[in-house]
Amino acid sequence: MKKLIHYTPRILTALLTLFFALFILEGFSNGFNPVDFWPNLIVTLFMASITYIAWKRPKIGGSIFVVLGIFFVFFFHGSLLIGLLIGGITSMSGVLFLVDDYERQV
C-alpha cells in the first residue's frame, strides 16, 4: 500500500505534464506562428518544474499541486467537467504527495 501511495502521484503528475506537452504540437499547424506554441511550452515547463519539486520535496510540491488544482477548477470555468477533471487529478496528486510525505515521517 505504501508503494502505491508513493508511485501513484508521481505517475499522475508525469502523465499530466505529458498531456500539457501535447498541446505544444498544436502550434506546429499549417499557419505556424511561434507565438502560438510559447504559452503551451511555458505551462508544460511549469508543470514539469513543479513535478520535479514534488519528487524531491513532497510536502512543498504537494501543497503547490493542491493549490494549482483549485486554480485549474476556476481557470477552466467555461467547461466545468474539464476543470473538475484536470483540477481533480492535480489536487488528488498533491494530496497523495502530502500523504506519502507524512507516512515517510511516521
C-alpha positions in Angstrom: 0.0 0.0 0.0 2.9 2.4 0.8 4.4 1.8 -2.7 1.0 2.5 -4.3 0.7 5.9 -2.4 4.4 6.6 -3.3 4.2 6.0 -7.0 0.6 7.0 -7.9 1.1 10.8 -7.6 4.4 10.6 -9.5 2.8 8.7 -12.4 -0.2 11.0 -12.4 1.8 14.2 -12.5 4.1 12.8 -15.2 1.1 11.9 -17.3 -0.5 15.3 -16.7 2.8 17.0 -17.7 2.8 14.9 -20.9 -0.8 15.9 -21.5 0.0 19.5 -21.4 3.1 18.9 -23.6 0.8 17.5 -26.3 -0.6 21.0 -26.8 2.8 22.3 -27.8 2.3 20.3 -31.1 -0.8 22.4 -31.7 1.5 25.4 -32.6 3.0 23.5 -35.5 0.0 23.5 -37.7 -0.2 24.9 -41.3 -0.2 28.5 -40.3 2.7 28.1 -37.9 3.4 31.1 -35.7 6.0 30.8 -32.9 3.7 32.8 -30.7 1.1 30.0 -30.8 3.2 27.4 -29.0 5.0 29.6 -26.4 2.1 29.7 -23.9 1.8 25.9 -24.0 5.6 25.5 -23.6 5.5 27.7 -20.6 2.7 25.7 -19.0 4.5 22.4 -19.7 7.8 23.7 -18.2 5.9 25.0 -15.2 4.2 21.6 -14.6 7.5 19.8 -15.1 9.3 22.0 -12.6 6.5 21.5 -10.0 6.7 17.8 -10.6 10.4 17.8 -10.0 10.0 19.8 -6.8 7.3 17.4 -5.6 9.5 14.4 -6.3 12.3 16.0 -4.2 10.2 17.7 -1.6 6.8 16.1 -1.4 5.4 18.5 1.2 6.2 21.6 -0.8 5.2 20.1 -4.2 2.1 18.5 -2.8 0.9 21.8 -1.4 1.6 23.5 -4.7 -0.3 20.8 -6.6 -3.3 21.2 -4.3 -3.4 25.0 -4.9 -2.8 24.5 -8.6 -5.7 22.0 -8.8 -8.1 24.5 -7.2 -6.8 27.2 -9.6 -7.5 24.8 -12.6 -11.1 24.3 -11.5 -11.7 28.1 -11.6 -9.5 28.6 -14.7 -11.5 26.2 -16.8 -14.8 27.7 -15.7 -16.1 27.5 -19.3 -16.3 23.7 -19.1 -16.9 22.5 -15.5 -16.2 18.9 -16.4 -12.8 19.6 -17.8 -12.0 21.9 -14.9 -13.0 19.3 -12.4 -11.1 16.5 -14.2 -7.8 18.4 -14.6 -8.1 20.2 -11.2 -9.2 17.0 -9.5 -6.3 15.0 -10.8 -3.9 17.7 -9.9 -5.4 18.1 -6.4 -5.5 14.4 -5.8 -1.9 14.1 -6.8 -1.0 16.9 -4.3 -2.9 15.2 -1.5 -1.2 11.9 -2.3 2.2 13.6 -2.2 1.3 15.0 1.2 0.1 11.6 2.5 3.3 10.0 1.2 5.5 12.6 3.0 3.5 12.1 6.2 3.9 8.3 6.0 7.6 8.5 5.4 8.0 10.7 8.5 5.9 8.5 10.8 
